[in-house]
Amino acid sequence: MKVFDRNALSQVLNDGIKAMHLDLSGQQVEQLLDYLALLNKWNSVYNLTSVRDPMQMVTLHLLDSLAAVPAFAGARNVLDVGAGGGLPGIVLAIARPDMKVSMIDTVHKKTAFLSQVKAELGLANVTVYTMRVEQLQVKLPFDVITSRAFADLSDFVNWSGHLLQEGGQFIALKGVAPAEERERLPAPWKVSKLQPLEVPGLGAERHLVFIAKTE
């Protein structure tokens, strides 16, 4: 395990937040670092991410997820499908404490980690589910359903479309935005917007794919 130098990590994280013009308090930055510390600790046993270096985790995980935060400006009730180690779900929950964030994954050790993060960070706006998203039923549908590198876009909307409220949208976090995936979307779903993301320190393509029902 690489050394967890909190001061150095904090510097890179704060610089990235500043570069993206995000409005986060000192307490929120500390929560993000606490989350990173837990991810780093649990990762050695649970293999939550292939990234082993905490400094790389700041860029590849925290800043990468934070870059998507402005896209959720109007969202109130969000589902993160295939949440894994909590990206972007936990990051969204910290950045937007006013927003409800549910996370679902089929892998029990991953949801055990997410529940631990929720407890240790005191994230009252977080709900964790361990099951297949096709089987999830909720009283209140979600206004945004998101995922990060989860599945083909068609599978994403087919498996979780029943959980989206009328007028809601999907926001998928992708690296490159594959045209063939977008074209395979089943009716009535269509890509409403494709937004490139600038992630500080990351020299790779990142896109948000917005999907909504066509009239």
Secondary structure as UniProt FT lines:
FT   HELIX           6..19
FT   TURN            20..21
FT   HELIX           26..46
FT   HELIX           54..57
FT   HELIX           58..63
FT   HELIX           64..66
FT   TURN            67..68
FT   HELIX           69..72
FT   TURN            73..74
FT   STRAND          77..81
FT   TURN            84..88
FT   HELIX           89..95
FT   TURN            97..98
FT   STRAND          100..105
FT   HELIX           108..121
FT   TURN            124..125
FT   STRAND          126..130
FT   HELIX           133..135
FT   STRAND          142..148
FT   HELIX           153..160
FT   HELIX           161..163
FT   STRAND          164..174
FT   HELIX           179..183
FT   TURN            187..188
FT   STRAND          189..196
FT   TURN            200..201
FT   STRAND          207..213
//
